[in-house]
Amino acid sequence: MAVETVNTLVIGAGQAGIATSAHLAQRGVPHLVLERARIAERWRSERWESLVANGPAWHDRFPGQEFEGLDPDAFAGKEQVAAYFEAFAAKINAPVRCGVEVVALHRTAAGFRAETRDGVIEAAQVVVATGPFQKPLIPDMVPARAGLMQLHSSAYKAPGQLPAGAVLVVGAGSSGAQIAEELQRSGRQVFLSVGPHDRPPRRYRGQDFVWWLGKLGKWDAKAKEPGTEHVTIAVSGAYGGQTMDFRRLAAQGVVLLGRANGFADGAVTVNGDLAQNIARGDANYLSVLDEADAYAAAHGLSLPEEPSARVFAPLPGCVTQPRLSLDLAAEGVTSIVWATGYALDYGWIKIDAFDAQGRPLHREGVAQVPGLYFVGLPWLSCRGSAFIWGAWRDAERLAAHIAARVPAHA
């Protein structure tokens, strides 16, 4: 089997891998980027057709590279995002080799050995940039014998993909909430299982919430607050960008449920926590408004007041009188979309670099194993790490660390 040698190997050509390539090139570090499919492949084939970025185009981008032909306040569609990364890679002449999957990564005396079906690549340093969306999670809850179509949100494309009938969407983070609304707008009866969540305002006092989180220093938070490790965020850029309000979804016809917890006698059982989860989301929403108002006052910002932002519609009946089970056949439910997140999958890395849960052991992306790095993961160095611009910042710092290694340029 052929053996190729490179100073630094970057695995993955999504936002993190392309950003890493840019910064390594700026520092003169010879490197190669391997991508198992195409640049930004997950944006292309593992997202639904109508997906748009959750942040406006002025925010969700690399510095110095704008979205061509897109209003800065608009929300880029998934194909526009993929094309953006492809164009940027071409602009910097990134050494990306597509269609090459690393099936195993080993440590050697001189560094690392990456095994692919096309040969072996040896490198002094390796940057793992495969991202957080690796292994779709579907709870082992509703058995196949129930006779429903079940798919993860990563496999959902459009309403017409699902059989006729009502749909249960489990998970009310950004993906679940957006998919539920799309299905409801298409004419489906939708049931939405809502767990604990944060739901910031899309815009407040004339500024997008991403702008406010920057001003309030939220993007630089180093770790989640205790007790919020499993809390998702419900935000959307769909339909021009609007606050994700579960009261509004209920008024449109979506039936809200508590968090799904089991299956028995043809019914999905749910917790009686719906009102609590809605209240928690409301509290998070109001806390952002409170902090924004305090910041505006302290800094003398001339921004329009928006008292209407604090006015909530009454709680719908599905919240005040919640269901504790959903009889799938009786309600005509023929499909379930599981918007239940992802797990990391580093089984191909044959190196002792992970904790008991399979999470990489690292300090802001620098692994405990010398020469091994991780980039593109949520909370890698701060809250902003999962975003396009956050991956850019982390990649810049890690590229500097790689360039400083000896003999990095040998």
VORO-777248 format. One record per atom (N, C-alpha, C): residue in one letter; x, y, z. Coordinates in steps of 0.02 Angstrom, whole numbers, plus 50000, padded with zeros to 5 digits. Atoms other than C-alpha are relative to their C-alpha. Layout:
residues N
aXYZ/...
end
This chain:
residues 410
m500424994050000/m500005000050000/m500445006250000/a499604993950006/a500675017149952/a499995004050065/v499954995849940/v501285028550092/v500185007049978/e499894992950015/e501175047450077/e500175003550065/t499794996449940/t501985059550198/t499825007349994/v500174992949998/v501355076650248/v500145002650070/n499864997249934/n501785088450389/n499394999850044/t500614999749960/t500005091450449/t499414997549958/l500585002850033/l498455081550403/l499375002750034/v500654997649975/v496725089450422/v499474995249974/i500515004950019/i495275077050422/i499325003350005/g500654996750003/g493645084850366/g500045006749966/a499994993750037/a493255099050246/a499345003750006/g500564995649985/g491785107550328/g500285006750021/q499794993349980/q491885124750406/q500654999950040/a499415000349957/a493195119450533/a500624998149961/g499425002250039/g494325110350410/g500245005349952/i499814994750047/i494285124450281/i500325005850038/a499704994649960/a494635137450417/a500704998150022/t499335002349978/t496095126950481/t500495000449942/s499564999750059/s496815125650305/s500215007149986/a499834993050013/a496725144450284/a500545002550047/h499524997549951/h497675147850444/h500674996449997/l499375003550009/l498965134250416/l500385002849940/a499684997150060/a499315141450243/a500305006750016/q499744993449981/q499535158850317/q500654999450038/r499405001049960/r500865151750431/r500514995649964/g499525003850039/g501735141950295/g500074992850021/v499975007049977/v501325124950370/v499754995549943/p500235004650052/p501265111450234/p499474995350028/h500545004049974/h499645101950250/h499574997249943/l500475003150047/l498315091350165/l499344999250037/v500675000849971/v496445091350196/v499654994249965/l500365005650028/l495505074950171/l499255000750016/e500724999749992/e493625074650145/e499694993749969/r500275006450023/r492655058350130/r499505000849943/a500494999050053/a491355066050014/a500185006549962/r499874993550031/r491255084249955/r500095005250054/i499934994549953/i491695100750039/i499315001750027/a500634998249966/a490335104950167/a499444995049984/e500485005150021/e489455088450127/e499384999750044/r500595000649957/r488335088350279/r499495005549987/w500474994850020/w487585104950226/w499614997849939/r500315001850063/r487195097050059/r499504994250008/s500405006250002/s486505079650098/s499714997950067/e500265002149934/e486125078750285/e499595005550033/r500444994749975/r484955093650301/r499375000149957/w500614999650039/w483175096850245/w500055005649948/e499924995850059/e482895106050082/e499915007450014/s500144992949988/s482215122350153/s500435003150055/l499604997449944/l483515124250291/l500385006349981/v499584994050006/v484305141350312/v500425000550064/a499574999049942/a485685146650431/a499605003350056/n500354997149943/n485125151550605/n500245007050016/g499754993349990/g486165167450600/g500005003849934/p500004996250062/p486115181750473/p500684999649965/a499405000950041/a487385182050332/a500585004450024/w499454995849976/w488375196350410/w500374996850058/h499725003149940/h488695185350561/h500294993149987/d499795007050010/d488815167250503/d500454999449939/r499525000050056/r490355168850393/r500715000750027/f499304998749983/f492245169950392/f500145007549992/p499814993050009/p493035187150414/p500295001149930/g499714998450065/g493405195150246/g499694996349942/q500335003750054/q492265183550146/q499255000350011/e500714999349994/e490465188750123/e499644995149954/f500415004050044/f489045178950045/f499845004249938/e500104996350061/e488995184349865/e499265000349981/g500684999050023/g487345191849810/g499474999150053/l500485001149946/l486515189849981/l499995006050046/d500074994549953/d485845203850090/d500314997950067/p499665001849937/p486895204250250/p499524997950055/d500495001849948/d485315202950356/d499594993949983/a500375006050020/a484635188050259/a500334993850029/f499765006449973/f484855169850309/f500154995349941/a499785004050058/a485855159250188/a499684993150001/g500255006750006/g485075143250124/g500574995050002/k499485005149990/k485995126850147/k500454999449939/e499585000550059/e486595126249966/e500455006149993/q499594994050001/q487205144249979/q500584999450049/v499475001049951/v488185139450135/v500534995349972/a499535004750029/a488975124550049/a500415003249944/a499644996550054/a489405135149896/a500495005150027/y499564995049967/y490155148350012/y500664996750019/f499395003449979/f491395135850085/f500404997549940/e499665002450060/e491775128549914/e500375005849966/a499694994250031/a492125145949844/a500605002550041/f499454997849958/f493215150449993/f500604995449994/a499455004850008/a494225134449976/a500375001249934/a499684998750064/a494525138449793/a500395006550002/k499674993549995/k494975156449835/k500694999550032/i499365000649965/i496365151249954/i500414994149974/n499655005750029/n496855136349847/n500154994750053/a499925004849946/a496575124649993/a500164993049972/p499825006750024/p497395107549968/p499514994750024/v500535004649979/v495775097849986/v499974994249951/r500075006050040/r495665079949924/r499344996750019/c500675002549986/c493845074549912/c499954992649982/g500135007050014/g493165056849909/g500494995350033/v499515004149964/v494475050350030/v499804999650073/e500215000949930/e493865043250196/e500564996850040/v499525002949954/v495045040150340/v499634994750041/v500345005549965/v494545023150410/v500334998250065/a499655001349937/a495855022250547/a500575005050008/l499444995549984/l497065034050632/l500384997050059/h499575002949949/h498525027050731/h500565004850018/r499414996249979/r499935034750830/r500624995949983/t499365003250016/t501715030850776/t500565003550038/a499434996949966/a503445034750843/a500135007049974/a499864993550032/a503585049350720/a499405004649998/g500604995850004/g501795055550731/g499374995849994/f500645003350009/f500235047950656/f499974996549931/r500115003550063/r499695035750521/r499254999549987/a500705000150020/a498025038250433/a499924994849945/e500135005150050/e497365023350338/e499375001949962/t500574998850043/t496215026450191/t499964994249950/r500065005350051/r495575014950054/r500445001449940/d499554998150055/d496745024249936/d500734999750019/g499315000349979/g498305022050039/g500095002550071/v499824997949932/v499195027250198/v500325006949996/i499704993449995/i499635045050246/i500295000750070/e499664998949936/e500905048650382/e500095007550010/a499964992849985/a500925065550469/a500285001150070/a499744998249934/a501805074150612/a499455002650045/q500574997349963/q500195082850664/q499364998049964/v500665001550028/v498355078650638/v499495004550033/v500564996149976/v496875090250654/v499354996449981/v500635003350012/v495205081350673/v499465005349996/a500494994750011/a493885092850598/a499364997049972/t500585003550025/t492445080750575/t499345002550029/g500604996849975/g491225091350675/g499604995950051/p500395003349948/p489895086950804/p499424995749975/f500595003550027/f488565079750687/f500204993349969/q499705006150025/q489295062450673/q499544994050000/k500415006049994/k488085049150734/k499305002050022/p500684998149981/p486215053050728/p499734995550055/l500275003749943/l485345047950889/l499254999249993/i500715001549998/i483645039550885/i499884995650061/p500135004149940/p483005033451054/p499684993449982/d500305006650009/d482555015151063/d499334999950037/m500634998849965/m480765019451103/m499414996949964/v500575002650038/v479505015550966/v500244994349956/p499755005850038/p479764998050896/p499795000249927/a500155000350071/a479784994550710/a499324996849987/r500655003450010/r478244983550731/r499415004950004/a500544995049997/a477244999450763/a499785002149930/g500194998950069/g477255001250574/g500025007249977/l499944993050020/l477725019550564/l500665001149962/m499374997850028/m479035028150458/m500365004150054/q499614996449950/q480395033850579/q500665002149969/l499364997750027/l481865044650528/l500265005750044/h499674994649964/h483115056350606/h499955006549960/s500044993650034/s483075074850566/s500535000849946/s499474999650051/s484695072450468/s499794996749935/a500255003550060/a483735061250346/a499365003149973/y500614996650024/y482195072350333/y500185005149946/k499874995450055/k482105082150170/k499435004949989/a500574995750015/a480345088850141/a499364996350020/p500625003349980/p478525085450189/p499794994349954/g500215005150047/g478205075350031/g500364993550006/q499615006249989/q479495062650086/q499634995350047/l500355004049950/l478335056750225/l499344997449973/p500655002650021/p476795045750201/p499445004750023/a500574996049980/a475095054050211/a499824998550072/g500195000949930/g474505056850388/g500345005050046/a499714995649950/a474965065750547/a500724998150015/v499295001049986/v476765067550605/v500145001950073/l499744998449934/l477555066850777/l500735002149992/v499324997649999/v479125077350792/v500245000050072/v499735000549932/v480175073350945/v500635004250005/g499434995549992/g481355087151000/g499825006949974/a500214993250019/a481035105850997/a500575005050003/g499464995350011/g482745113250971/g499895003249932/s500074996650064/s483085122850811/s499744995449945/s500215004550053/s482905107750698/s499284997750008/g500675002749989/g481345100250776/g499475005349992/a500504994750004/a480425116750792/a499905002349928/q500064997850069/q480805121850613/q499664994749957/i500315005450038/i480335104850542/i499254999550016/a500715000349980/a478715104750642/a499605005549966/e500374994550031/e478235121850575/e499944998949925/e500045001350071/e478655116950396/e499464994949985/l500505005250011/l477585101350410/l499305002750011/q500664997149987/q476135111150486/q499795004649943/r500164995450055/r476225124250348/r499844996149936/s500165004150059/s476155110150220/s499314996850004/g500675002849991/g474465104950289/g499974993950044/r500005005949956/r474985090950406/r499755001850070/q500114999549929/q474325088250580/q500664998050034/v499355001149970/v475885089450687/v499944999950076/f499925000449927/f476235084150866/f500755001250014/l499304998149987/l477825091750939/l500164998850073/s499775001449932/s478705084651093/s500535005050019/v499584994349980/v479505099251185/v500354998450066/g499615000849939/g480905096951310/g500285006650025/p499694993849976/p481945109751407/p500365003549943/h499704996350055/h482545123551292/h500115007350019/d499944992749999/d483165141251277/d499695002649935/r500294997250062/r482265152551152/r500115007649999/p499854992850003/p483075169451124/p499555003549950/p500374996350050/p482165183251030/p500415000249935/r499644999450063/r482585183450845/r500325006949993/r499764993150001/r482745202350851/r499705003650060/y500264995949945/y482545214950991/y500305007049994/r499804992950004/r482605233850983/r500435001349938/g499684998750064/g483165233250802/g500634996049986/q499385003850009/q484615221050825/q499864992550006/d500075007349997/d484755202350793/d500284997450067/f499775002749935/f484995191450946/f500744998349999/v499285001650001/v486735186250886/v500415006350015/w499674993749984/w487225204650897/w499985001350075/w500074999149928/w486555205651073/w500454995250039/l499585004749964/l487455189851128/l500735002049997/g499324997550005/g489065197351064/g500125005850048/k499934994249956/k488805213751157/k499994997950074/l500065002249930/l488335204351316/l500554995150020/g499455004449984/g489895193451306/g499814992750005/k500235006949994/k488875177451291/k500404995249956/w499635004550045/w489865170451144/w500664997750030/d499355001749971/d491455170451249/d499954995950064/a500085004349941/a490715160151391/a500404993649991/k499555005750005/k491915145951428/k499654993350012/a500355006349986/a490665132951487/a499275001450014/k500714999349985/k488805130051505/k499905000750075/e500174999449929/e488005134951668/e499784993150025/p500205006549972/p487755119951784/p499254998949993/g500705001750008/g486125111051747/g499725001449931/t500244998450068/t486015117151566/t500354995849947/e499615004050048/e487105103751487/e499564996949945/h500435003450048/h485615095651400/h499435004549974/v500494995250023/v484635111451360/v500185002149929/t499894998150069/t484445114851174/t499775007149989/i500204993250015/i484125131451089/i499515000049942/a500514999550052/a482575135350986/a500055006949967/v499924993750036/v482995148650858/v499944998349926/s500125001550070/s482615150350674/s500135006049956/g499944994950052/g483085160050519/g499484999049946/a500505001650052/a481635152350421/a499485005549994/y500534995250014/y480295163050342/y500225007250014/g499734993349989/g481415178350351/g500285001350068/g499744999349932/g481895175350531/g499465002450048/q500504998149951/q480665175450675/q500154996450065/t499915003349935/t480675171550860/t499624993550001/m500335006549995/m480285153350891/m499545000150061/d500504999449946/d478685154850993/d499544993949996/f500415006050001/f477835138551038/f499255001650008/r500704997949999/r476215147951076/r499765001249929/r500194998750070/r476205153550895/r499904993449962/l500075006550034/l476485135750834/l499344996750020/a500635003049976/a475025129850943/a499405003549967/a500544996350032/a473915143650872/a499924998149927/q500025002150069/q474375137550698/q499744992949992/g500275006850004/g473785120050742/g500454994550025/v499555005149973/v475315111150811/v499794998350072/v500175002349932/v474895100750965/v500654998850038/l499395000649960/l476245102751096/l499924994550052/l499985005349950/l476735088151208/l500615001050044/g499405000049959/g477955085951351/g500524995449969/r499455004050026/r479545076351331/r499804992649996/a500175007150009/a479275058851259/a500444995650044/n499605004249954/n479795045151380/n499904992549990/g500105007250008/g479135028451317/g499464998449950/f500505002450047/f477955017951214/f499654994050030/a500385005649972/a476565006351270/a499314999749967/d500675001150027/d474994999051190/d499835004849943/g500124995850059/g475195009051030/g500025007450013/a499984992849983/a475445025651120/a500695002050024/v499394996949974/v476945036751150/v499825003550065/t500134996849936/t476975041851333/t500475006050008/v499614993849993/v477585059151383/v499995002350072/n499964997149933/n478125068051540/n499495005650008/g500454994449986/g476995080651624/g500395006450010/d499564994349990/d478335093951603/d499935005449948/l500074995350055/l477665103851456/l499975007250025/a500064993149974/a477135119351555/a500665002450029/q499354998149970/q478785119151649/q500505001649946/n499524998850054/n479775118151487/n499855006549963/i500194993750031/i478785132351408/i500195005850045/a499844994749953/a479015142851565/a500755001350002/r499274999249999/r480885139651564/r500235003649937/g499834996550062/g480995145051382/g499815007350004/d500214993049992/d480005160851423/d500495003850044/a499544996849954/a481175164651567/a500665001649966/n499384998750037/n482695162951454/n499905005949952/y500164994550047/y481875174351325/y500005006750036/l500044993749963/l481495187651455/l500685002050028/s499344998349972/s483245186551529/s500435003449948/v499634996750054/v483985191151360/v499765007249992/l500274993250005/l482815206151350/l500245004450058/d499784996249942/d483265211551527/d500735002149994/e499294998450007/e485135210551494/e500125004949943/a499924995450056/a484955219351328/a499805007150021/d500224993549977/d483985233651409/d500515003150047/a499494997449953/a485275235251547/a500635002249963/y499404998250040/y486695235451420/y499885006449962/a500154994050038/a485835248551313/a500005006250044/a500014994349953/a485545259651464/a500705001750024/a499324998749974/a487315257651530/a500455003149948/h499564997550053/h488095261751362/h499695005649959/g500314994450033/g486895275251309/g499824998749928/l500185001750069/l486315266151153/l499325002949982/s500634997250024/s484975275051054/s499644994849957/l500365005350034/l483905260051010/l499265000650017/p500724999249987/p482015259950991/p499754995450055/e500305004249948/e481035253751141/e499534994949966/e500435005250028/e480045237751112/e499614996450055/p500385003149945/p478825234651255/p499574994249978/s500425005550024/s477755223251145/s500354993350001/a499625006349999/a479165210451148/a499894996150064/r500115003349936/r478695206551328/r499284997450009/v500695002149995/v476885202751291/v499924992949971/f500115006850022/f476485184151280/f499264998749989/a500695002350009/a474905176551210/a499834995150056/p500195004949948/p473905165751332/p500274993149983/l499785006950011/l474515148051355/l499444996049966/p500515004050034/p473615136251235/p499764994350043/g500295005549962/g472505122251297/g500444993950004/c499565005849997/c473795109051252/c500545000750052/v499524998949946/v474925116951384/v499654999950067/t500364999849936/t473645120451520/t499664993450017/q500295006649989/q472845103351497/q500404994949957/p499555004050042/p474295092951434/p499814992749995/r500085007250009/r474175075551362/r500604996550031/l499465004149973/l475185062051447/l500144993949956/s499865005350048/s475095050151300/s499705002049933/l500244998750068/l474815050351112/l499884993349967/d500195006250034/d473865035851035/d500135001149925/l499784998650068/l474715035150866/l499474998349948/a500515002150049/a473375025550771/a499385004550005/a500604995949992/a471925035550844/a500105007049973/e499864993250024/e472775051950796/e500235000049928/g499815000350070/g473235045850623/g500745001449987/v499284998850007/v475105047350654/v500314994349959/t499695005150044/t476045038250515/t500765000749998/s499274999250003/s477805045050539/s500255003950061/i499674996549944/i479005051150674/i500665002749974/v499354996950014/v480425063450647/v500355001150066/w499624999649937/w481725061750784/w500525005649993/a499524994449999/a482585078650807/a500364999850068/t499735001749934/t483555071250951/t500765000350004/g499304998549994/g485325076550914/g500474994549974/y499465004250026/y486955067550880/y500474997950056/a499465002149956/a488325057950967/a500665000449962/l499355000250031/l490175059050933/l500184992849982/d499805006750021/d490925044350840/d500725000249977/y499285000050014/y492805043050850/y500294992950003/g499775006949997/g492905024150841/g500574998649952/w499475001050050/w494065025750691/w500675002650024/i499374997549972/i495365034650798/i500264995050051/k499745005449958/k496405020650874/k500555002650046/i499524996749956/i497265031751001/i499655001250067/d500274998849933/d497005033451188/d499975007550012/a500064992849996/a496385051251178/a499295002250020/f500704998749986/f494585050051243/f499824997950071/d500235002049934/d493635049051406/d499534994049993/a500425006050000/a492445034951454/a499385000849957/q500594998750042/q491025043251356/q500185001149928/g499794999150068/g492055044351198/g500135007149979/r499864992950015/r492355063051209/r500755001250002/p499274998850001/p494075069451162/p500255003650061/l499674996749944/l495225074151304/l500455005549971/h499634994650030/h495865091251258/h499955006450042/r500034993349969/r496205109051316/r499915004949943/e500174995350053/e495335121051196/e500234997549932/g499855002950065/g495645109051052/g500684996749996/v499345003249998/v497415103751098/v499944993650040/a500095006449967/a497325085351138/a500564998550049/q499475002149954/q498285076951278/q500554996249964/v499505003450041/v499175066951142/v500355005449959/p499644994850037/p500535078451071/p499914999349925/g500084999950073/g500215083350891/g499304998649976/l500695001450018/l498355079050894/l499575005850021/y500424994149988/y497055092850882/y499284998549979/f500715000450018/f495155094450875/f499755007149989/v500284993550015/v494215109050798/v499304999049973/g500685000350026/g492395112750756/g499494997150048/l500475002849952/l491605105550914/l499685005550042/p500324995149955/p490335114951021/p500395000750065/w499664998649937/w491125123151172/w500734997749999/l499295001950004/l492875118851109/l500415004750043/s499664995149958/s493535134951184/s499495004750033/c500524995549975/c491915144751211/c499344998549966/r500665001250028/r490085145651167/r499995001149924/g499994998550071/g490485152850995/g500344994949957/s499595004850038/s491545137950943/s499604996249947/a500395004050047/a490105129150854/a499785003949938/f500224995950056/f489785143750736/f500565000849949/i499514999350054/i490665147450571/i500575004550022/w499484995249979/w491575162550640/w500384997450062/g499665002849942/g491945153150802/g500504994849981/a499525004950025/a492765138850708/a500605003649970/w499454996050029/w493805152050618/w500495002250055/r499574997849945/r494445158950783/r500394994350032/d499675005849970/d494825141850856/d500544997449953/a499515002550049/a495705136550695/a500615004549998/e499434995350000/e496785152150700/e500464998650059/r499605001349940/r497345148350877/r500374993349995/l499685006650006/l497685129950842/l500544999949947/a499494999650052/a498635133950682/a500645003150027/a499424996949969/a499775145150783/a500374995050045/h499705005149957/h500055130850906/h500384994949958/i499675004950044/i500465118850764/i500635002949970/a499424996850031/a501645131250681/a500585000750049/a499484999149949/a502585133250845/a500334993450020/r499715006449981/r502915114650862/r500654998949962/v499365001650031/v504655108350823/v500034992449988/p499804995950059/p505045102650692/p499425001049952/a500614999050037/a503425109550619/a500135001249926/h499894998250070/h504215115850458/h500564995949968/a499465004150027/a505505102250434/a499774996549936/
end
